[in-house]
């Protein structure tokens, strides 16, 4: 045998040996929860993948002190390359306190003399099953239909979600100083009084949940109805502005109905998203300014019925107040804050949204000019633009709205310094919430 042949054979054998004993990567493991606090309510999901030799087995053990608890021990049939396993802690017998989750998964590769490749993960958790403690500090929450309120409360531990909840609605609370939180919430104009029971919600990092009641009093309020006749000239204006967004519409009336329905719904969802872009502490001071020398054209929660050629074609709720002054009148910022939106917004046309903290935002719609940009800090009374008739406006005016975490509320309350003192600022002082400097 030639020397070169012998050398080549040795190299091949060594290469195979190195490859055999080194093996390939073991199964890929993904756990649905990161290490840290966890409760029995949280079911963990373990995902296993092995695109090569397929899965062979998996074991999951919980180690707490000198105890080892088997949570999963499973063999896989041939050809299984992906699996999902649920790790349930509720019946595990674990006690509150730290424990380690040991996960071992092995594939069916022929490496390591047929033992296969293994992946081991060791994750540290803290088992907690006691809900957080909520103590409500503020009292006398008087809520008008369509209006707002504020609750101040304390929590005894870090949480991942807190605020006021009722039904399927949620208003985030924001940490102020120490263990104190503040939450602005609404009594929506369309909520049923008998089912409206706001409660403070706190969910800690382990997943434990606590709800605490609020002492509140509801003040009934009715809203007016209005009939609006749609003219051909107005419909042509709307069609000219929005036809590009609804190319399938066959007439100016069709365009209008899609704008007043579909686009309006989109705008409302956007306000909810925008409400999350807020300062955790108040940025405003005192009452909110109203457009100077203006007359109201439309009130909050006004039920508007739209008629065309004598037939009703649509019905919507007007969730703001329309204010008319001189054409292209300068518009002041109602209070100090940060601009979070300054662009076109559907039915509102050229629009500015200013954040005042704690989820409280003001909306300025139908503008002819925008004089600020997103991210700008503005002070109370600063001119931010001019009135106009952009969007779904029938003439030059300002649509002024007040929004709390996406829920539109009655602006009249925020123009009233006595109401703000009794229902908002007084509670902030009692709760020792500090204003951002």
C-alpha positions in Angstrom: 0.0 0.0 0.0 1.3 3.4 -0.9 2.2 5.8 1.8 -0.1 8.4 0.4 -3.0 5.9 0.5 -2.2 5.1 4.1 -2.1 8.8 5.1 -5.4 9.4 3.3 -7.0 6.5 5.2 -5.7 7.7 8.5 -7.0 11.3 7.9 -10.4 9.9 6.9 -10.6 7.8 10.0 -9.6 10.6 12.2 -12.1 13.0 10.5 -14.9 10.5 11.0 -13.9 10.0 14.6 -13.8 13.7 15.3 -17.2 14.1 13.6 -18.6 11.1 15.4 -17.6 12.0 18.9 -18.2 15.7 18.4 -21.7 15.1 17.1 -24.2 17.8 16.0 -26.2 20.3 18.0 -28.9 18.8 20.2 -32.6 19.7 20.1 -33.5 23.4 20.3 -35.6 24.3 23.4 -37.9 27.3 23.8 -39.9 28.0 26.9 -42.9 30.4 26.9 -41.9 32.2 30.0 -38.6 33.9 31.1 -37.1 33.1 34.5 -38.4 35.0 37.5 -41.7 35.1 39.5 -44.3 32.6 38.4 -47.6 31.3 39.8 -49.7 28.2 39.4 -52.0 30.1 37.1 -49.3 30.4 34.5 -49.0 27.3 32.3 -45.6 27.0 30.7 -45.3 25.8 27.1 -42.1 24.0 26.1 -41.3 23.8 22.3 -38.8 21.3 21.1 -37.3 21.1 17.6 -34.7 18.8 16.0 -34.5 19.1 12.2 -31.9 16.4 11.9 -32.2 13.0 13.6 -35.6 13.8 15.2 -36.5 13.8 18.9 -36.1 10.9 21.2 -37.0 12.0 24.7 -37.5 14.9 27.1 -37.5 15.2 30.9 -38.5 18.2 32.9 -37.7 18.3 36.7 -38.4 20.9 39.3 -35.7 21.1 42.0 -36.6 22.9 45.2 -34.3 22.4 48.2 -33.5 18.7 48.4 -36.6 17.7 46.5 -36.7 16.8 42.8 -40.2 16.7 41.3 -40.7 15.0 37.9 -43.0 17.2 35.8 -42.5 15.5 32.4 -40.8 12.3 31.3 -41.7 11.4 27.7 -40.4 9.2 24.9 -41.2 10.2 21.3 -42.0 7.8 18.4 -39.7 7.7 15.3 -39.8 10.7 13.0 -41.0 13.4 15.5 -39.0 16.6 14.8 -41.1 19.1 16.6 -43.2 18.9 19.8 -45.0 21.1 22.3 -45.3 20.2 25.9 -47.4 21.9 28.7 -45.7 22.2 32.1 -48.3 22.5 34.8 -47.2 23.7 38.2 -50.5 23.7 40.0 -50.4 19.9 40.9 -46.6 19.8 41.3 -46.5 20.1 45.0 -44.1 23.0 44.9 -44.0 25.4 47.8 -43.7 29.2 47.5 -40.1 30.2 47.0 -37.3 29.7 44.6 -37.0 26.5 42.5 -34.9 25.4 39.4 -36.4 24.0 36.3 -34.1 21.4 34.7 -35.0 20.5 31.1 -33.1 17.7 29.2 -34.0 16.8 25.6 -32.2 14.1 23.5 -32.4 13.4 19.8 -32.0 10.1 17.8 -28.6 10.8 16.2 -26.1 7.9 16.1 -23.4 10.0 17.8 -22.0 9.2 21.2 -22.4 5.5 20.5 -26.1 5.8 19.8 -26.9 7.9 22.9 -27.8 10.9 20.8 -27.2 14.6 21.3 -28.7 16.2 24.4 -29.6 19.8 25.3 -29.8 20.8 28.9 -31.4 24.0 30.2 -31.4 25.1 33.9 -33.8 28.0 34.6 -34.4 29.7 38.0 -38.0 30.7 39.0 -39.6 32.1 42.2 -42.9 30.3 42.9 -45.5 32.9 44.1 -49.2 32.3 44.5 -50.3 35.2 46.7 -52.0 38.1 44.8 -50.7 41.6 45.3 -52.3 43.9 47.9 -54.3 46.9 46.6 -55.3 49.8 48.8 -57.4 52.5 47.3 -56.5 55.9 48.8 -58.9 58.2 46.9 -62.6 58.5 47.8 -65.8 60.1 46.5 -65.5 59.2 42.8 -68.4 61.1 41.2 -68.7 60.2 37.6 -71.0 61.7 35.0 -72.0 59.7 32.0 -69.5 60.4 29.3 -67.1 61.9 32.0 -63.9 61.0 33.8 -62.6 60.2 37.2 -59.3 59.5 38.9 -58.3 56.8 41.4 -55.1 56.8 43.5 -54.0 53.6 45.1 -51.0 51.7 46.4 -49.5 48.2 45.6 -47.2 46.2 47.7 -45.1 44.7 44.9 -44.0 45.1 41.3 -46.7 44.4 38.8 -46.8 43.9 35.0 -50.4 45.3 34.5 -52.5 47.6 36.6 -55.3 50.1 36.2 -59.1 50.3 36.2 -61.2 47.6 34.5 -64.9 47.0 33.8 -66.5 44.7 31.3 -64.0 44.4 28.4 -62.5 47.9 28.9 -59.2 48.7 30.6 -57.6 52.0 31.6 -53.9 51.7 32.5 -52.6 53.0 35.9 -49.2 54.7 36.2 -46.7 54.5 39.0 -46.0 57.8 40.6 -43.7 57.6 43.6 -42.9 54.7 45.8 -45.8 52.3 45.9 -48.4 54.8 44.7 -50.3 54.7 41.4 -52.7 56.9 39.7 -55.3 56.0 37.0 -57.6 58.2 34.9 -60.7 56.3 33.8 -64.0 57.0 32.2 -67.7 56.3 32.6 -68.2 55.9 28.8 -71.2 57.6 27.2 -72.5 54.2 25.9 -71.9 52.1 29.1 -75.0 50.6 30.8 -75.3 52.1 34.3 -76.4 48.8 35.9 -73.4 47.0 34.6 -70.8 49.7 35.1 -68.7 48.6 38.1 -65.1 49.9 37.9 -62.5 48.1 39.9 -58.7 48.5 40.4 -56.9 45.6 38.8 -53.3 44.5 39.6 -51.5 41.5 38.0 -48.1 40.8 39.4 -45.1 39.4 37.4 -46.0 35.9 38.6 -49.5 36.2 37.1 -51.4 36.6 40.3 -54.4 38.9 40.0 -56.2 41.1 42.5 -59.2 43.4 42.0 -60.3 46.0 44.5 -63.5 48.0 44.6 -63.9 51.7 44.2 -66.5 53.9 46.1 -68.3 55.7 43.2 -71.4 57.6 42.4 -72.9 57.8 38.9 -74.5 61.0 37.7 -77.1 60.4 34.9 -76.8 62.5 31.8 -78.6 62.5 28.5 -77.3 63.6 25.1 -79.0 65.4 22.3 -80.0 64.1 18.9 -79.4 66.0 15.7 -80.6 65.7 12.1 -78.1 66.5 9.4 -79.1 66.8 5.7 -76.3 65.9 3.3 -76.0 68.2 0.3 -74.6 67.2 -3.1 -71.9 69.9 -2.8 -70.8 68.5 0.6 -70.7 64.9 -0.7 -68.6 66.0 -3.7 -66.2 67.7 -1.3 -65.8 64.5 0.7 -65.5 62.3 -2.4 -62.7 64.6 -3.8 -60.8 64.2 -0.5 -61.3 60.5 0.1 -62.0 58.8 -3.2 -58.4 57.5 -3.4 -58.9 55.5 -0.2 -62.1 53.8 -1.4 -61.7 53.3 -5.2 -64.5 50.7 -5.3 -67.1 53.3 -4.2 -69.5 54.0 -7.0 -70.9 57.4 -5.9 -70.0 60.4 -3.7 -72.6 59.1 -1.2 -70.9 55.7 -1.1 -67.6 57.4 -0.4 -69.1 59.4 2.4 -70.7 56.3 4.0 -67.4 54.4 4.0 -65.6 57.4 5.5 -68.2 58.0 8.1 -68.3 54.3 9.0 -65.2 52.3 8.1 -62.7 55.1 8.4 -64.2 56.5 11.5 -63.9 53.0 13.1 -60.2 52.9 12.1 -59.7 56.4 13.7 -61.1 55.2 17.0 -58.7 52.2 17.1 -55.9 54.6 16.3 -56.8 56.7 19.3 -56.5 53.7 21.6 -53.0 53.0 20.3 -52.1 56.6 20.6 -53.3 56.6 24.2 -50.4 54.4 25.1 -47.9 57.0 24.1 -48.3 58.9 27.3 -46.2 60.3 30.2 -46.6 58.3 33.4 -47.0 61.6 35.4 -49.2 64.6 34.8 -47.9 67.3 32.4 -50.9 69.6 32.6 -51.7 72.3 35.1 -55.1 73.7 36.0 -58.1 73.8 33.7 -58.0 73.4 29.9 -58.4 76.3 27.5 -61.3 76.6 25.1 -60.9 78.0 21.5 -61.2 81.8 22.2 -64.4 83.6 21.0 -66.0 80.5 19.7 -69.5 79.2 19.6 -70.5 75.5 19.9 -71.8 73.9 16.7 -72.0 70.3 18.0 -72.0 68.8 21.5 -70.4 65.7 22.9 -72.0 62.3 22.4 -74.6 63.9 20.1 -76.5 61.2 18.2 -76.4 62.4 14.6 -78.8 61.0 12.0 -77.7 61.7 8.4 -80.3 62.2 5.6 -79.9 62.4 1.9 -82.8 63.3 -0.4 -85.2 62.9 2.5 -84.0 59.3 3.4 -81.9 58.4 6.4 -78.6 56.9 5.2 -76.4 56.8 8.4 -76.2 57.4 12.1 -73.1 58.1 14.2 -72.2 59.5 17.6 -70.2 62.8 17.6 -67.5 62.3 20.3 -66.2 65.8 20.7 -67.3 69.4 20.6 -67.3 71.5 17.5 -66.3 75.1 18.0 -66.6 77.8 15.4 -64.8 81.1 15.4 -63.4 83.2 12.5 -62.2 81.3 9.4 -58.6 80.0 9.9 -58.7 81.1 13.6 -55.5 80.4 15.6 -55.8 77.3 17.8 -54.1 77.3 21.2 -52.9 74.2 23.0 -55.5 73.5 25.7 -52.8 72.7 28.2 -49.1 71.8 28.4 -47.9 68.5 27.1 -46.1 66.6 24.3 -47.4 66.4 20.7 -47.8 62.7 19.9 -49.5 63.1 16.5 -49.5 65.9 13.9 -50.8 64.7 10.5 -53.9 63.7 8.6 -56.2 61.4 10.5 -59.3 60.1 8.6 -62.5 61.9 9.5 -60.6 64.5 11.6 -58.6 65.7 8.6 -55.5 67.6 9.5 -55.2 66.7 13.2 -53.0 67.2 16.3 -53.0 65.1 19.4 -51.3 66.3 22.5 -50.5 64.1 25.5 -50.9 65.6 29.0 -49.9 62.5 31.0 -51.7 59.6 32.7 -53.3 58.7 29.3 -55.0 62.1 29.1 -54.8 63.6 25.5 -56.5 66.4 23.6 -57.4 66.2 19.9 -57.7 69.1 17.5 -59.4 68.2 14.2 -60.2 69.7 10.8 -57.2 72.0 10.9 -56.2 74.1 7.8 -52.6 74.4 9.2 -50.4 72.4 11.6 -47.7 74.4 13.3 -46.1 71.7 15.4 -44.7 68.2 14.9 -44.7 64.9 16.7 -42.4 65.1 19.7 -42.7 68.8 20.3 -43.2 70.1 23.9 -45.9 72.7 23.9 -47.1 75.0 26.7 -50.6 76.0 27.6 -52.0 78.6 25.2 -49.3 78.1 22.5 -50.6 78.4 19.0 -50.4 75.0 17.4 -52.4 75.5 14.1 -55.4 77.1 12.6 -59.1 76.0 12.2 -60.2 74.6 8.8 -62.6 72.2 7.1 -60.4 69.3 6.3 -61.6 65.7 6.8 -65.3 65.2 7.3 -66.1 68.8 8.0 -68.9 70.8 6.5 -67.4 74.2 7.2 -64.5 75.9 9.0 -64.4 74.9 12.7 -62.4 73.1 15.3 -63.3 69.6 16.4 -62.0 69.5 20.0 -61.8 66.2 21.8 -60.6 64.9 25.1 -59.4 61.3 25.2 -58.4 59.1 28.1 -56.5 56.0 27.1 -58.4 55.9 23.8 -61.8 56.6 25.3 -63.3 59.9 24.3 -64.9 61.9 27.2 -66.8 65.1 27.6 -64.4 68.1 27.2 -66.7 70.4 29.2 -65.5 68.9 32.5 -61.9 69.8 31.6 -62.8 73.4 30.9 -64.1 73.7 34.5 -61.5 74.6 37.1 -63.8 73.6 40.0 -64.5 70.2 38.5 -60.7 69.6 38.0 -59.9 70.6 41.5 -62.6 68.4 43.1 -62.2 65.4 40.9 -58.6 65.3 39.7 -56.0 67.7 41.2 -57.4 67.3 44.7 -57.0 63.5 44.5 -53.5 63.8 43.0 -52.5 65.9 46.0 -54.1 63.5 48.5 -52.3 60.7 46.7 -49.0 62.6 46.9 -48.5 62.3 43.1 -45.6 64.5 42.0 -45.8 66.6 38.8 -43.0 66.1 36.3 -40.5 68.9 36.5 
